[in-house]
Amino acid sequence: MTRSRPSPLAAILWGGLVAGTLDIGAASLISGLSPVVILKYIAAGLLGKGALAGGPTEAALGMLLQWAMSLVIAAVFVLLVGRRVAATRQWPVWGVAYGVVVFAVMNYVVVPLSALHKVPHFSVFSFVANLAAMLLFGWIIALFARRELAG
């Protein structure tokens, strides 16, 4: 089924929600922690370390925060370069490149400025695994931009 009109909103929603949700699974695989614990860590970025001892409410807040951040990340991509990327066959390269930007901003700006004040611990495995997760994140956003914006 072909689309009659490009939809930036659909690209943002699909890209952000799918990438954000899969990112929780990736973080769980990389860290060995359950997705619920990952969600509590996300909530702790806003609430502080006390969120780690919380329950379903903190996990739900973590999911909402994850989706909100993912939607903002997708919106930046779609609104700044989405139509241009959708018009080219190099959309995967654009998505992966955006993933590098997302990795840098999240790990070296957002996380250190969060309520946890945590600087990511460097190890080759964590660096490569987290970078790969963000490359996939960017690729997913570009995929939905291509799908929803291609004319």
C-alpha positions in Angstrom: 0.0 0.0 0.0 1.5 3.3 -1.0 1.1 6.5 1.0 -0.7 9.4 -0.6 1.1 12.0 1.6 4.4 12.0 3.4 3.8 12.0 7.2 6.5 13.5 9.4 4.4 12.8 12.5 4.1 9.1 11.6 7.9 8.9 11.0 8.6 10.5 14.4 6.1 8.3 16.2 7.0 5.0 14.6 10.7 5.7 14.6 10.9 7.0 18.2 8.6 4.4 19.8 10.1 1.4 18.0 13.7 2.5 18.5 13.1 3.5 22.1 11.4 0.2 23.0 14.1 -1.9 21.3 16.8 0.2 23.0 15.5 -1.1 26.4 16.0 -4.7 25.2 19.5 -3.8 23.9 20.4 -2.2 27.2 19.1 -5.3 29.1 21.2 -7.6 26.9 24.3 -5.5 27.2 24.1 -5.0 31.0 22.6 -8.4 31.9 20.0 -6.5 33.9 16.2 -7.0 33.5 14.3 -4.5 31.4 12.5 -3.4 34.6 15.8 -2.5 36.3 16.9 -0.6 33.1 13.6 1.4 33.3 14.3 2.2 36.9 17.8 3.5 36.0 16.2 5.7 33.4 13.8 7.0 36.0 16.7 7.5 38.4 18.2 9.9 35.8 15.3 12.2 36.8 14.6 11.2 40.4 18.0 10.2 41.7 19.3 6.9 43.2 16.1 6.4 45.2 14.3 5.3 42.0 16.4 2.2 41.9 14.6 0.8 45.0 11.2 1.8 43.6 8.6 -0.4 42.1 6.3 -0.5 39.1 5.7 3.3 39.3 9.3 4.1 38.8 9.6 1.5 36.0 6.6 3.1 34.2 8.1 6.5 34.6 11.3 5.1 33.1 9.4 3.8 30.1 7.6 7.2 29.6 10.9 9.0 29.9 12.6 6.6 27.4 9.8 7.1 24.9 9.8 10.9 25.4 13.6 11.0 24.7 13.2 8.7 21.8 10.5 10.8 20.3 12.6 14.0 20.6 15.6 12.2 19.1 13.4 11.0 16.2 11.8 14.4 15.8 15.2 16.1 15.5 16.3 13.7 12.7 12.9 13.8 10.8 12.5 17.5 11.0 16.1 18.4 10.1 17.0 15.9 7.5 14.1 13.4 7.1 12.9 14.5 3.7 16.4 14.7 2.3 17.3 11.3 3.6 14.0 9.7 2.4 14.9 10.8 -1.1 18.2 9.0 -1.2 19.3 5.4 -1.3 21.9 6.2 1.3 19.3 6.5 4.1 21.0 3.7 6.1 24.3 5.6 6.2 22.5 8.7 7.4 20.7 6.6 10.1 24.0 5.0 11.3 25.7 8.4 11.3 22.9 9.8 13.4 23.3 6.9 15.8 26.9 8.0 16.4 25.6 11.5 17.3 23.0 10.1 19.6 25.6 7.9 21.3 27.9 10.8 22.0 25.1 13.1 23.2 23.5 10.5 25.5 26.8 9.2 27.0 28.8 12.4 27.3 26.1 15.0 27.9 22.7 13.6 29.0 23.8 10.8 31.4 26.5 12.9 33.2 24.0 15.7 33.7 21.3 13.4 35.0 20.4 13.1 38.7 22.7 10.1 38.9 25.7 12.2 37.8 27.2 9.1 36.4 30.0 9.1 33.9 29.8 5.9 31.8 32.4 3.4 32.9 34.7 2.7 29.9 35.4 -0.8 28.8 35.9 -1.9 25.2 32.8 -4.2 25.4 30.5 -1.6 26.8 31.7 1.1 24.4 31.3 -1.2 21.3 28.0 -2.7 22.5 26.4 0.6 23.4 27.7 2.2 20.2 26.2 -0.7 18.2 22.9 -0.2 20.0 22.8 3.5 19.1 23.8 2.7 15.5 20.7 0.5 15.3 18.7 3.2 17.0 19.6 5.7 14.4 19.1 3.2 11.6 15.6 2.5 12.8 14.7 6.2 12.9 16.1 6.6 9.3 14.1 3.5 8.2 10.8 5.0 9.4 11.7 8.4 8.0 12.3 6.7 4.6 9.1 4.7 4.9 6.9 7.6 5.9 8.4 10.4 4.0 9.4 8.9 0.6 7.2 10.3 -2.1 
